Amino acid sequence: MWMTPKRSKMEVDEALVFRPEWTQRYLVVEPPEGNGALCLVCRRLIVATRERDVRRHYEAEHEYYERYVADGERAALVERLRQGDLPVASLTPEERAARAGLGLCRLLALKGRGWGEGDFVYQCMEVLLREVLPEHVSVLQGIDLSPEITRQRILSIDENLRSQLFNRARDFKAYSLALDDQAFVAYENYLLVFIRGVGPELEVQEDLLTIINLTHHFSVGALMSAILEALQTAGLSLQRMVGLTTTHTLRMIGENSGLVSYMREKAVSPNCWNVIHYSGFLHLELLSSYDVDVNQIVNTISEWIVLIKTRGVRRPEFQTLLTESESEHGERVNGRCLNNWLRRGKTLKLIFSLRKELEAFLVSVGATTVHFSDKQWLCDFGFLVDIMEHLRELSEELGVSKVFAAAAFDHICTFEVKLNLFQRHIEEKNLTDFPALREVVDELKQQNKEDQKIFDPDRYQMVICRLQKEFERHFKDLRFIKKDLELFSNPFNFKPEYAPISVRVELTKLQANTNLWNEYRIKDLGQFYAGLSAESYPIIKGVACKVASLFDSNQICEKAFSYLTRNQHTLSQPLTDEHLQALFRVATTEMEPGWDDLVRERNESNP
């Protein structure tokens, strides 16, 4: 339980009120609707009206305007910005060219283009300007997109983003880690380490902390040392770590030799919180998929996809499948990524709908079609399609971010109730929840009218039972903090007598506060707890910080996996681990690089 605080009280909340002096100091104004602060330079709305957030935005994005120091200059600058007159002329042509080059390099990285394609982009812009705006061709002279410069700029952007993350990490009251070891690039396997931290006002930050080459860190001890080194570099201690979410591989969750066991042992001390671990949250389609895929169906379909890509590219019936495959993987397909893609319900469902066309294609190329005459294999195929479709729906629900772990746990509990229902329906041979299996059974009944036993319910009941046990095992720690999750998500309906003794006084006082009740009704949970006084409610605010720090979605991991599968060809080129980390960070972060800082660093390195 987290109800009893082990840490000192948090600082008193800052007033969530816009201050007029910020206009000249940070170049922001109060928006007409009255919520947040509107930046006069980039016209972005800074949602949280705290000075630290306003200052952070200004220092990261617009510190260039610090050169306007005199009161008269500052006031004139504010007036020009109010009128929409952005003083871009104050940037020298060299600085504007540097910003453009950095922006183009970032765009190349986001789209997964190779280093050498910068030259091609340059040539395209040159042709365009010569034909349309010949008088502006000279602006390209200061833009260098050569492969070596592009590499250096991506590393500079990565360093800038890391610096921003580390600056924010100093204020984290609690954080959690997500460890994803399903990143396969060429012939090497990487561990992606993501962090989710919560600041004093419940501002949530999710980002890539580091990547670790598992080829070079094969042992769990070496892997743990690399993670601890990354945490130390970011200025984070294990005392603030709340949760770990991982994949369900033995390297992660092995009972005695898994990374989670080692990290929990390392985090055991009087000043540490109990580390909450849940696995299977990442890549939900892989959760128990090997148990559900009782007939190795995915491996068989994978071979068919490779055959279609080599000998059936022009067939019109496969164009939708090929288009989706290329949008996910590009022209080259990594075998492991292909198998993971096939385990997703939407893809399996599409292939199932093309099974007749697939059989005809296999006959035309002389491949074996024995599976299509195997009654058991067809039933297993239909059952796998249905189960993976249900898992896909759950994965989509868990893919919604900023709902906090309490809502994610509710989705998991709801799915477990569905599994109990599936068990009863299979036992009764009611296939309402299994449309693909029902379709196969109906077809087989027409072909084998004398055969009364088309499928074996016990076979699929056993599979569902295994899936239930897997869910119970992977998410048992979330059940351990169920009361904390309930208290966080619904503090006004949580009965004080069911709460631990240490929190009852605060909870009773909270529920008796009419003003807080009104705020709770009109605000979302994050805003409500951000405005809750840490001085008056230290324990409840502490619970809120810890719950908010738990990963509530797999969104950032899905962004990384999608980037990896789409750009296998580019990422398979010779890249250092440093460059690979930079590409993954650019692809997954929501932070904006500090362009002014990057330009200033370039000027200092090239005086």
C-alpha positions as CSV (number, residue, x, y, z in Angstrom):
1,M,0.0,0.0,0.0
2,W,1.1,3.6,-0.6
3,M,-1.3,5.3,1.9
4,T,1.4,5.8,4.5
5,P,3.9,8.5,3.2
6,K,7.6,7.7,3.6
7,R,8.8,11.0,2.2
8,S,8.7,14.6,3.3
9,K,5.8,16.9,2.5
10,M,5.7,18.5,-0.9
11,E,6.1,22.2,-1.3
12,V,3.0,24.4,-1.1
13,D,1.2,24.8,-4.4
14,E,1.8,27.7,-6.6
15,A,-1.2,29.9,-7.3
16,L,-2.8,28.8,-10.5
17,V,-3.4,32.5,-11.6
18,F,-2.1,34.4,-14.5
19,R,0.2,37.2,-13.5
20,P,0.4,40.4,-15.6
21,E,4.2,40.7,-15.1
22,W,4.7,37.5,-17.1
23,T,3.7,39.4,-20.3
24,Q,7.0,41.3,-20.5
25,R,9.1,38.6,-18.8
26,Y,7.9,35.6,-20.7
27,L,6.0,37.1,-23.7
28,V,2.6,35.6,-22.8
29,V,-0.8,37.0,-22.3
30,E,-4.0,35.7,-20.6
31,P,-6.2,34.1,-23.3
32,P,-9.8,35.3,-23.7
33,E,-11.3,32.2,-22.2
34,G,-9.2,32.8,-19.1
35,N,-7.5,29.4,-18.8
36,G,-3.7,29.0,-19.2
37,A,-1.3,31.5,-20.9
38,L,-1.1,32.3,-24.6
39,C,2.4,32.6,-26.0
40,L,2.7,35.7,-28.2
41,V,5.6,34.3,-30.3
42,C,4.3,30.8,-31.3
43,R,0.7,31.3,-30.4
44,R,0.6,28.1,-28.4
45,L,-1.6,27.8,-25.3
46,I,0.3,26.8,-22.2
47,V,-2.5,24.9,-20.4
48,A,-1.2,24.9,-16.8
49,T,-1.0,28.4,-15.4
50,R,2.1,28.0,-13.2
51,E,5.2,30.1,-13.5
52,R,7.4,27.1,-13.8
53,D,5.5,25.9,-16.9
54,V,5.5,29.3,-18.5
55,R,9.2,29.8,-17.8
56,R,10.0,26.4,-19.1
57,H,8.2,27.1,-22.4
58,Y,10.0,30.4,-22.8
59,E,13.5,29.1,-22.0
60,A,13.1,26.1,-24.3
61,E,11.5,27.9,-27.2
62,H,12.1,31.6,-27.2
63,E,15.2,32.4,-25.1
64,Y,16.5,34.2,-28.2
65,Y,14.4,37.2,-27.2
66,E,16.5,37.7,-24.0
67,R,18.6,40.0,-26.1
68,Y,15.7,42.6,-25.7
69,V,16.7,43.5,-22.2
70,A,15.9,47.2,-21.8
71,D,12.4,48.1,-20.5
72,G,11.6,50.2,-23.6
73,E,12.9,47.5,-26.0
74,R,10.9,44.8,-24.1
75,A,7.7,46.8,-24.2
76,A,8.1,47.6,-27.9
77,L,8.7,43.9,-28.6
78,V,5.5,42.9,-26.7
79,E,3.5,45.5,-28.7
80,R,4.8,44.2,-32.0
81,L,4.0,40.6,-31.0
82,R,0.5,41.6,-30.0
83,Q,0.0,43.0,-33.5
84,G,1.3,39.8,-35.1
85,D,4.6,41.4,-36.2
86,L,7.1,38.6,-35.4
87,P,10.6,40.2,-35.5
88,V,12.1,37.5,-37.7
89,A,14.4,40.2,-39.3
90,S,16.4,40.1,-36.0
91,L,17.7,36.6,-37.1
92,T,20.6,36.8,-39.4
93,P,20.4,34.9,-42.7
94,E,23.0,32.4,-41.4
95,E,20.8,31.7,-38.3
96,R,17.7,31.3,-40.4
97,A,19.5,28.9,-42.7
98,A,20.7,27.0,-39.6
99,R,17.2,26.7,-38.2
100,A,15.8,25.5,-41.6
101,G,18.6,22.9,-41.8
102,L,17.9,21.6,-38.3
103,G,14.1,21.4,-39.0
104,L,14.7,19.5,-42.3
105,C,17.0,17.0,-40.6
106,R,14.4,16.4,-37.9
107,L,11.7,15.9,-40.6
108,L,14.0,13.4,-42.4
109,A,14.4,11.5,-39.1
110,L,10.7,11.5,-38.3
111,K,9.9,10.1,-41.8
112,G,12.7,7.4,-41.4
113,R,14.7,8.7,-44.4
114,G,18.4,7.8,-44.8
115,W,21.2,10.3,-44.2
116,G,21.9,10.6,-47.9
117,E,18.4,11.7,-48.8
118,G,19.1,15.2,-47.5
119,D,21.0,16.0,-50.7
120,F,18.0,14.9,-52.7
121,V,15.8,17.2,-50.7
122,Y,18.2,20.1,-51.3
123,Q,18.1,19.5,-55.0
124,C,14.3,19.4,-55.0
125,M,14.2,22.8,-53.2
126,E,16.8,24.2,-55.6
127,V,14.8,23.2,-58.7
128,L,11.6,24.6,-57.1
129,L,13.1,28.0,-56.2
130,R,14.8,28.4,-59.6
131,E,11.5,28.0,-61.4
132,V,9.2,29.8,-59.0
133,L,11.2,32.2,-56.9
134,P,14.6,32.6,-58.7
135,E,15.5,35.7,-56.6
136,H,15.5,33.6,-53.4
137,V,17.8,30.8,-54.6
138,S,20.6,32.3,-52.6
139,V,18.9,31.3,-49.3
140,L,19.9,27.7,-50.0
141,Q,23.6,28.5,-49.8
142,G,23.6,28.4,-46.0
143,I,21.7,25.1,-45.8
144,D,23.9,22.0,-45.7
145,L,22.1,18.6,-45.9
146,S,25.1,16.4,-46.6
147,P,25.0,13.0,-44.9
148,E,27.7,13.8,-42.3
149,I,26.1,17.2,-41.3
150,T,22.6,15.5,-41.1
151,R,24.1,12.9,-38.7
152,Q,25.6,15.6,-36.5
153,R,22.4,17.6,-36.4
154,I,20.3,14.7,-35.4
155,L,22.7,14.0,-32.5
156,S,22.5,17.7,-31.6
157,I,18.7,17.6,-31.5
158,D,18.8,14.4,-29.4
159,E,21.2,16.0,-26.9
160,N,18.9,19.1,-26.7
161,L,15.8,16.9,-26.1
162,R,17.7,14.8,-23.5
163,S,18.7,18.0,-21.7
164,Q,15.1,19.2,-21.6
165,L,14.0,15.8,-20.2
166,F,16.7,15.8,-17.5
167,N,15.8,19.3,-16.4
168,R,12.2,18.2,-16.0
169,A,13.2,15.0,-14.2
170,R,14.7,17.0,-11.4
171,D,11.2,18.0,-10.4
172,F,9.7,14.5,-10.6
173,K,8.0,13.5,-7.4
174,A,7.6,9.9,-8.7
175,Y,8.3,8.0,-11.8
176,S,7.9,4.6,-13.5
177,L,9.8,2.8,-16.2
178,A,8.6,0.8,-19.2
179,L,11.0,-1.8,-20.6
180,D,10.4,-3.0,-24.1
181,D,12.8,-5.7,-25.4
182,Q,10.9,-6.3,-28.7
183,A,12.9,-3.9,-30.8
184,F,14.8,-5.9,-33.4
185,V,16.9,-3.8,-35.8
186,A,18.7,-5.9,-38.5
187,Y,20.4,-8.7,-36.5
188,E,20.5,-7.0,-33.2
189,N,18.0,-6.8,-30.3
190,Y,17.5,-3.6,-28.3
191,L,15.8,-2.7,-25.0
192,L,13.9,0.6,-25.1
193,V,13.6,2.2,-21.7
194,F,10.8,4.7,-21.4
195,I,10.1,6.9,-18.4
196,R,6.9,8.4,-17.1
197,G,7.4,11.1,-14.4
198,V,5.1,13.3,-12.4
199,G,6.0,16.8,-11.3
200,P,4.7,18.6,-8.1
201,E,1.6,19.7,-9.9
202,L,0.8,16.3,-11.5
203,E,2.2,17.4,-14.8
204,V,3.0,14.1,-16.6
205,Q,6.0,13.6,-18.8
206,E,6.5,10.4,-21.0
207,D,9.7,10.1,-23.0
208,L,12.5,7.7,-24.0
209,L,15.2,7.5,-21.3
210,T,17.7,5.4,-23.2
211,I,18.2,2.4,-25.5
212,I,20.4,-0.6,-24.6
213,N,22.0,-3.0,-27.0
214,L,21.2,-6.4,-25.6
215,T,24.0,-8.0,-27.7
216,H,26.5,-6.0,-25.6
217,H,24.5,-6.3,-22.3
218,F,23.6,-10.0,-22.5
219,S,23.5,-10.7,-18.7
220,V,20.7,-9.3,-16.5
221,G,23.4,-7.8,-14.2
222,A,24.9,-5.8,-17.1
223,L,21.5,-4.7,-18.2
224,M,20.5,-3.5,-14.8
225,S,23.8,-1.6,-14.5
226,A,23.1,0.2,-17.8
227,I,19.6,1.2,-16.6
228,L,20.9,2.4,-13.2
229,E,23.5,4.4,-15.0
230,A,20.9,6.0,-17.3
231,L,18.8,6.9,-14.2
232,Q,21.8,8.4,-12.4
233,T,22.6,10.5,-15.5
234,A,19.1,11.8,-15.4
235,G,19.5,12.7,-11.7
236,L,16.9,10.1,-10.6
237,S,17.2,7.7,-7.7
238,L,15.4,4.4,-7.1
239,Q,13.7,6.0,-4.1
240,R,11.3,7.8,-6.4
241,M,10.6,4.8,-8.6
242,V,7.0,3.6,-8.3
243,G,6.3,1.1,-11.1
244,L,7.8,-1.1,-13.8
245,T,5.9,-2.2,-16.8
246,T,7.6,-4.8,-19.1
247,T,7.0,-7.3,-21.8
248,H,6.4,-10.9,-20.6
249,T,9.7,-12.4,-21.8
250,L,11.8,-14.5,-19.4
251,R,14.6,-11.9,-19.5
252,M,12.1,-9.5,-17.9
253,I,10.0,-11.5,-15.6
254,G,11.9,-14.7,-14.9
255,E,11.2,-15.8,-11.4
256,N,14.7,-15.8,-10.0
257,S,16.8,-14.4,-12.9
258,G,14.5,-11.8,-14.5
259,L,15.4,-8.1,-14.6
260,V,12.3,-7.2,-12.5
261,S,13.5,-9.4,-9.6
262,Y,16.9,-7.8,-9.7
263,M,15.5,-4.2,-9.8
264,R,13.1,-4.9,-7.0
265,E,15.9,-6.3,-4.9
266,K,18.0,-3.2,-5.6
267,A,15.1,-0.9,-4.6
268,V,14.4,-2.6,-1.3
269,S,15.3,0.0,1.5
270,P,13.3,1.9,4.2
271,N,13.2,5.0,1.9
272,C,11.9,3.2,-1.2
273,W,8.3,2.6,-2.2
274,N,7.0,-0.9,-3.1
275,V,7.7,-1.1,-6.8
276,I,4.5,-2.1,-8.7
277,H,5.2,-4.4,-11.7
278,Y,2.8,-5.4,-14.5
279,S,3.8,-7.2,-17.6
280,G,2.0,-7.9,-20.9
281,F,0.8,-4.3,-21.0
282,L,3.3,-3.7,-23.8
283,H,2.6,-5.6,-27.0
284,L,-0.6,-7.1,-25.8
285,E,-0.9,-9.1,-29.0
286,L,2.1,-11.2,-27.8
287,L,0.5,-11.9,-24.4
288,S,0.0,-15.7,-24.3
289,S,-0.3,-15.7,-28.1
290,Y,2.0,-18.7,-28.2
291,D,-0.5,-20.5,-26.0
292,V,-3.5,-19.3,-27.9
293,D,-1.8,-20.2,-31.3
294,V,-2.1,-23.9,-30.5
295,N,-1.4,-25.0,-34.1
296,Q,1.5,-22.6,-35.1
297,I,-0.9,-20.8,-37.4
298,V,1.0,-17.5,-37.4
299,N,4.2,-19.2,-38.6
300,T,2.3,-20.8,-41.5
301,I,0.6,-17.6,-42.5
302,S,4.0,-15.8,-42.3
303,E,5.4,-18.2,-45.0
304,W,2.3,-17.4,-47.2
305,I,2.9,-13.7,-46.9
306,V,6.5,-14.0,-48.0
307,L,5.3,-16.2,-50.9
308,I,2.7,-13.5,-51.9
309,K,5.3,-10.8,-51.8
310,T,7.5,-12.7,-54.2
311,R,5.0,-14.4,-56.5
312,G,1.6,-12.8,-56.0
313,V,2.4,-9.1,-56.0
314,R,0.2,-8.4,-59.1
315,R,-2.9,-10.3,-57.9
316,P,-5.7,-7.8,-57.3
317,E,-7.2,-9.9,-54.4
318,F,-4.1,-9.3,-52.3
319,Q,-3.6,-5.6,-52.9
320,T,-5.3,-4.5,-49.7
321,L,-3.1,-7.0,-47.7
322,L,0.1,-5.9,-49.5
323,T,-0.7,-2.2,-49.1
324,E,-1.2,-2.6,-45.4
325,S,1.9,-4.7,-45.0
326,E,4.1,-2.1,-46.9
327,S,2.6,0.7,-44.9
328,E,3.6,-1.2,-41.7
329,H,7.0,-2.5,-42.8
330,G,8.1,-0.7,-46.0
331,E,9.5,-2.8,-48.8
332,R,11.7,-5.0,-46.7
333,V,10.2,-7.2,-44.0
334,N,11.9,-8.3,-40.8
335,G,10.7,-11.8,-40.0
336,R,10.1,-11.2,-36.3
337,C,8.3,-7.9,-36.9
338,L,6.2,-9.7,-39.5
339,N,5.1,-12.3,-37.0
340,N,4.3,-9.7,-34.4
341,W,2.2,-7.8,-37.0
342,L,0.4,-11.0,-38.0
343,R,-0.6,-11.6,-34.4
344,R,-2.6,-8.4,-34.3
345,G,-6.3,-9.1,-34.6
346,K,-7.1,-6.7,-37.5
347,T,-4.4,-8.3,-39.7
348,L,-5.5,-11.9,-38.9
349,K,-9.1,-11.0,-39.6
350,L,-8.2,-9.7,-43.1
351,I,-6.2,-12.8,-43.9
352,F,-9.0,-15.0,-42.7
353,S,-11.4,-13.2,-45.1
354,L,-9.0,-14.1,-47.9
355,R,-8.6,-17.8,-47.1
356,K,-10.3,-19.0,-50.2
357,E,-8.2,-16.7,-52.4
358,L,-5.1,-17.9,-50.5
359,E,-5.9,-21.5,-51.2
360,A,-6.4,-20.9,-54.9
361,F,-3.1,-18.9,-55.0
362,L,-1.2,-21.8,-53.2
363,V,-2.5,-24.3,-55.7
364,S,-1.5,-22.1,-58.6
365,V,2.1,-21.8,-57.4
366,G,2.4,-25.5,-56.5
367,A,2.6,-25.0,-52.7
368,T,0.9,-27.3,-50.2
369,T,-2.7,-26.7,-49.3
370,V,-3.0,-29.5,-46.7
371,H,-4.1,-27.0,-44.0
372,F,-7.3,-26.1,-45.9
373,S,-8.4,-29.8,-45.7
374,D,-7.5,-30.1,-42.0
375,K,-10.7,-29.6,-40.0
376,Q,-8.8,-29.0,-36.7
377,W,-6.5,-26.5,-38.3
378,L,-9.3,-24.4,-39.7
379,C,-11.2,-24.3,-36.4
380,D,-8.0,-23.3,-34.6
381,F,-7.5,-20.6,-37.2
382,G,-11.0,-19.2,-36.7
383,F,-10.6,-19.3,-32.9
384,L,-7.2,-17.5,-33.1
385,V,-8.7,-14.8,-35.2
386,D,-11.5,-14.2,-32.7
387,I,-9.3,-14.2,-29.6
388,M,-6.7,-11.9,-31.1
389,E,-9.5,-9.6,-32.2
390,H,-10.8,-9.4,-28.6
391,L,-7.2,-8.7,-27.5
392,R,-6.8,-6.0,-30.2
393,E,-10.0,-4.2,-28.9
394,L,-8.5,-4.3,-25.4
395,S,-5.2,-3.0,-26.7
396,E,-7.0,-0.1,-28.4
397,E,-8.7,0.8,-25.1
398,L,-5.3,0.7,-23.3
399,G,-3.8,2.8,-26.1
400,V,-5.7,5.9,-24.9
401,S,-3.3,8.0,-22.9
402,K,-3.8,10.5,-20.1
403,V,-6.6,8.4,-18.4
404,F,-4.3,7.2,-15.6
405,A,-3.7,3.6,-14.5
406,A,-7.0,3.3,-12.6
407,A,-9.0,3.5,-15.9
408,A,-6.5,1.1,-17.6
409,F,-7.0,-1.4,-14.7
410,D,-10.8,-1.1,-15.1
411,H,-10.4,-2.2,-18.8
412,I,-8.3,-5.2,-17.8
413,C,-10.9,-6.3,-15.1
414,T,-13.7,-5.9,-17.7
415,F,-11.8,-8.1,-20.1
416,E,-11.3,-10.8,-17.5
417,V,-15.0,-10.8,-16.9
418,K,-15.4,-11.3,-20.7
419,L,-13.0,-14.3,-20.5
420,N,-15.3,-15.9,-17.9
421,L,-18.2,-15.3,-20.3
422,F,-16.3,-16.8,-23.2
423,Q,-15.6,-19.9,-21.1
424,R,-19.3,-20.5,-20.5
425,H,-20.3,-19.8,-24.1
426,I,-17.7,-22.3,-25.4
427,E,-18.9,-24.9,-23.0
428,E,-22.4,-24.4,-24.3
429,K,-21.2,-24.4,-27.9
430,N,-22.5,-20.9,-28.2
431,L,-20.3,-19.1,-30.7
432,T,-21.9,-15.7,-30.5
433,D,-18.6,-14.1,-29.4
434,F,-16.5,-16.1,-31.9
435,P,-17.8,-15.1,-35.4
436,A,-14.8,-16.5,-37.3
437,L,-14.9,-19.9,-35.6
438,R,-18.7,-20.0,-36.1
439,E,-18.2,-19.3,-39.8
440,V,-15.7,-22.2,-40.1
441,V,-17.9,-24.5,-38.2
442,D,-20.9,-23.7,-40.4
443,E,-18.9,-24.4,-43.5
444,L,-17.6,-27.7,-42.2
445,K,-21.1,-28.8,-41.2
446,Q,-22.2,-28.3,-44.8
447,Q,-19.2,-30.3,-46.1
448,N,-19.4,-33.0,-43.4
449,K,-23.1,-33.4,-42.6
450,E,-22.6,-36.8,-41.1
451,D,-19.8,-35.6,-38.7
452,Q,-21.5,-34.5,-35.5
453,K,-18.4,-33.3,-33.7
454,I,-16.9,-30.5,-35.8
455,F,-14.9,-28.8,-33.0
456,D,-13.8,-29.8,-29.5
457,P,-15.0,-27.2,-26.9
458,D,-12.6,-28.6,-24.2
459,R,-9.6,-27.6,-26.4
460,Y,-10.6,-24.0,-26.5
461,Q,-11.8,-23.9,-22.9
462,M,-8.3,-24.9,-21.9
463,V,-6.8,-22.1,-24.0
464,I,-9.1,-19.5,-22.5
465,C,-8.2,-20.8,-19.0
466,R,-4.5,-20.4,-19.8
467,L,-5.2,-16.8,-20.9
468,Q,-7.0,-16.1,-17.7
469,K,-4.1,-17.4,-15.6
470,E,-1.7,-15.2,-17.7
471,F,-3.8,-12.1,-17.0
472,E,-4.0,-12.9,-13.3
473,R,-0.2,-13.4,-13.2
474,H,0.8,-10.4,-15.2
475,F,-1.5,-7.8,-13.5
476,K,-1.5,-9.1,-9.9
477,D,0.4,-6.1,-8.5
478,L,-2.3,-3.8,-9.8
479,R,-4.8,-5.8,-7.7
480,F,-2.5,-5.2,-4.7
481,I,-3.0,-1.4,-5.0
482,K,-6.6,-1.7,-6.0
483,K,-7.7,0.5,-3.0
484,D,-5.2,3.2,-4.0
485,L,-6.5,3.2,-7.5
486,E,-10.1,3.4,-6.3
487,L,-9.2,6.2,-3.9
488,F,-7.5,8.1,-6.7
489,S,-10.2,7.8,-9.3
490,N,-13.2,8.4,-7.0
491,P,-12.1,10.1,-3.7
492,F,-15.6,11.5,-2.8
493,N,-17.3,8.1,-3.0
494,F,-14.6,6.1,-1.3
495,K,-15.8,5.1,2.2
496,P,-13.4,6.3,4.9
497,E,-13.9,3.2,7.0
498,Y,-12.4,1.1,4.1
499,A,-9.4,3.3,3.9
500,P,-6.2,2.7,5.9
501,I,-6.1,4.6,9.2
502,S,-3.4,7.0,8.1
503,V,-5.6,8.5,5.4
504,R,-9.0,8.5,7.0
505,V,-8.7,12.0,8.6
506,E,-7.6,13.6,5.3
507,L,-10.3,11.7,3.3
508,T,-13.1,12.8,5.7
509,K,-11.9,16.4,5.5
510,L,-11.8,16.2,1.7
511,Q,-15.3,14.8,1.4
512,A,-16.7,17.5,3.6
513,N,-15.2,20.3,1.5
514,T,-18.0,21.6,-0.9
515,N,-15.6,23.7,-3.0
516,L,-13.4,20.7,-3.7
517,W,-16.4,18.6,-4.6
518,N,-17.5,21.3,-7.1
519,E,-14.0,21.3,-8.6
520,Y,-14.0,17.5,-8.8
521,R,-17.2,17.5,-10.8
522,I,-16.1,20.1,-13.4
523,K,-12.4,19.2,-13.8
524,D,-10.6,16.1,-15.0
525,L,-8.7,14.1,-12.4
526,G,-5.3,15.6,-13.4
527,Q,-6.5,19.2,-13.0
528,F,-8.3,18.3,-9.7
529,Y,-5.3,16.8,-8.1
530,A,-3.0,19.5,-9.5
531,G,-5.0,22.1,-7.6
532,L,-5.2,20.0,-4.4
533,S,-3.2,21.5,-1.5
534,A,-0.2,19.3,-0.7
535,E,0.0,21.1,2.7
536,S,-3.6,20.2,3.7
537,Y,-3.8,16.7,2.0
538,P,-0.2,15.4,1.9
539,I,-1.1,11.7,2.0
540,I,-3.8,11.9,-0.7
541,K,-1.6,14.1,-2.9
542,G,1.2,11.6,-2.4
543,V,-1.1,8.7,-3.5
544,A,-2.2,10.8,-6.5
545,C,1.4,11.4,-7.6
546,K,2.3,7.7,-7.4
547,V,-0.8,6.5,-9.3
548,A,-0.3,9.2,-11.9
549,S,3.2,8.1,-12.5
550,L,2.2,4.5,-13.5
551,F,2.0,4.0,-17.2
552,D,-1.7,4.2,-18.2
553,S,-1.3,3.3,-21.9
554,N,1.1,1.6,-24.3
555,Q,1.0,4.6,-26.6
556,I,4.6,5.6,-26.5
557,C,5.8,2.0,-27.0
558,E,3.4,1.6,-29.9
559,K,4.9,4.8,-31.5
560,A,8.4,3.3,-31.2
561,F,7.3,-0.1,-32.6
562,S,5.4,1.5,-35.5
563,Y,8.5,3.7,-36.3
564,L,10.7,0.6,-36.2
565,T,8.4,-1.6,-38.4
566,R,7.8,1.2,-41.0
567,N,11.5,2.0,-41.4
568,Q,13.3,-1.3,-41.2
569,H,15.2,-0.6,-44.3
570,T,16.6,2.7,-43.1
571,L,17.3,1.5,-39.5
572,S,19.1,-1.6,-40.9
573,Q,21.8,0.6,-42.4
574,P,25.1,0.8,-40.5
575,L,24.1,3.0,-37.5
576,T,25.8,3.5,-34.1
577,D,23.7,2.9,-31.0
578,E,23.9,6.7,-30.4
579,H,22.3,7.5,-33.7
580,L,19.7,4.9,-33.2
581,Q,18.7,6.3,-29.9
582,A,18.5,9.8,-31.4
583,L,16.1,8.5,-34.1
584,F,13.9,6.8,-31.6
585,R,13.8,9.8,-29.3
586,V,12.9,12.2,-32.2
587,A,10.1,9.7,-33.3
588,T,8.5,9.3,-29.9
589,T,8.9,12.6,-28.0
590,E,6.2,15.2,-27.7
591,M,8.8,17.9,-26.7
592,E,9.9,20.5,-29.2
593,P,13.6,20.9,-29.7
594,G,15.0,24.2,-28.4
595,W,15.9,25.7,-31.8
596,D,17.4,28.9,-30.4
597,D,19.8,26.9,-28.2
598,L,20.7,24.7,-31.1
599,V,21.5,27.7,-33.4
600,R,23.5,29.3,-30.6
601,E,25.5,26.2,-30.0
602,R,26.2,26.0,-33.8
603,N,27.4,29.7,-33.7
604,E,29.7,29.0,-30.8
605,S,31.2,25.9,-32.4
606,N,31.6,27.8,-35.7
607,P,32.6,31.4,-34.7
